[in-house]
Amino acid sequence: MTSQADSTLAIGESLAAARQRLTQALAAAGRPAESARLLAVSKTKPSALMRDAWHHGQRDFGENYVQEALDKQHQLADLEDIVWHFIGPLQSNKTRDVAEHFDWVHSVDREKIARRLNDQRPATLDKLNICLQVNISNEVSKSGVSLEALPELVERVLEMPNLCLRGLMAIPAPSSTLAEQREPFARLNHTLMSLQERFPEASLDTLSMGMTSDLEAAVLEGATLVRLGTAIFGERD
């Protein structure tokens, strides 16, 4: 039977290993050590493990399921400085909860969802940070706006006063080699740079890309938020 102390130690060790892996990837890419940070993907994991991660310095947590996240937020309400990221598919009937209880949303892929988040964001809170999810590999089964439709969606979101458009997110199709993994990440990076030129007034500074299996490729292509679940919390329950 695993004790609480063992659990805390295990999370500390896995976080340290994940941070070291990110540091090495950034160094290999010739990038500053502070130019990307870890987003701990805590979906399906108990709040106790998140508490352990918090005690080891982790502040950014990513959740996919609204009700699960709300329960965890209640359980962890005593912890300061947690930054809550919603990273899963977002349905219209869940936007109010997300607008009221999250700091970031990575999975906005259409104007209707952005409009609801903007309209439902409480005036007492800071602007909601938004990443637009791009279907970078053109997968029929994958969520995300197409590259062709992206500029128009950017224009619409920039008109919404309660949202702060920070950048782009993508989950490419799985690839087995580093070169294959890098290609869609490079395409997303180039897309962000073109948007920065087209919309200089926007705060476009974020590339949410890369997971446990392709962190190195994402960092080589400019990732600023790397979403790690398995590497920190172990295999999904």
C-alpha positions, 0 to 999 in steps of 0.5 A, spaced: 500 500 500 502 506 497 503 511 503 502 519 502 509 520 503 511 515 498 506 518 493 508 525 495 516 523 493 513 520 487 510 526 484 516 530 486 521 525 482 517 525 476 516 533 476 523 533 477 524 529 471 519 532 467 522 539 468 529 536 467 527 533 460 524 540 458 530 544 460 534 539 456 530 540 450 530 547 451 537 547 451 538 543 445 533 548 441 538 553 443 532 557 447 532 560 454 530 556 460 524 560 462 521 560 455 517 554 456 513 551 462 510 545 464 502 544 464 501 538 468 495 535 465 491 532 471 485 529 468 482 523 471 487 524 477 485 525 484 486 532 487 491 529 492 496 528 487 495 535 484 496 537 491 503 533 492 505 537 485 503 544 488 507 542 494 513 541 489 512 548 485 507 546 480 502 551 479 499 550 472 494 544 471 490 542 465 483 539 466 479 536 460 472 535 464 468 541 467 465 537 473 471 533 475 475 540 475 470 544 479 470 538 484 478 539 484 477 546 485 473 546 491 478 540 494 484 545 493 481 552 494 486 553 500 492 553 495 494 559 492 496 561 485 493 555 482 492 557 474 487 552 471 487 551 464 481 548 460 484 543 455 478 539 453 473 539 448 468 545 450 460 544 449 456 550 449 452 548 455 459 548 459 461 555 457 459 558 463 462 554 468 469 554 464 468 562 464 467 563 471 472 558 474 478 557 469 484 562 467 485 559 460 482 555 455 486 552 450 480 549 446 476 554 442 475 552 435 469 556 433 466 563 434 460 561 438 464 558 443 468 564 444 462 569 444 459 565 450 465 565 454 466 572 453 459 574 455 459 569 461 466 571 463 464 575 470 466 582 470 470 581 477 475 577 474 481 578 469 480 577 462 480 569 460 486 567 456 484 564 450 488 559 445 485 557 439 485 550 437 487 548 430 486 542 426 493 542 424 493 535 421 486 536 418 484 530 421 476 529 420 475 526 427 479 531 431 477 538 433 480 545 431 479 550 426 482 549 419 488 554 417 484 557 412 478 559 417 483 561 422 484 568 421 477 570 421 476 567 427 482 571 430 479 577 428 472 575 431 475 573 438 480 580 438 473 584 438 471 580 444 473 585 450 473 579 456 477 575 452 485 575 451 487 571 445 494 568 447 495 564 441 494 557 438 494 550 440 494 543 436 494 536 437 497 533 431 496 526 428 501 521 432 508 520 428 514 515 430 520 520 428 522 526 430 522 529 423 515 527 422 513 530 429 516 536 428 513 538 421 506 540 424 509 543 430 513 548 425 507 549 421 503 551 427 509 556 429 509 559 422 502 560 423 502 564 429 508 568 427 504 570 421 498 572 425 503 576 430 505 580 423 497 581 421 495 583 428 500 586 432 496 589 437 494 582 439 498 578 445 500 572 441 505 569 445 503 562 446 504 555 443 500 550 447 503 544 443 507 537 445 505 532 450 509 526 453 510 523 447 513 529 443 515 534 447 522 535 444 519 536 437 514 541 440 520 545 443 524 545 437 519 548 434 517 553 439 512 551 444 511 555 450 506 551 454 507 543 454 502 539 456 504 533 460 500 528 464 503 521 464 510 523 465 508 527 471 502 523 474 503 516 471 499 512 466 491 514 466 487 511 471 
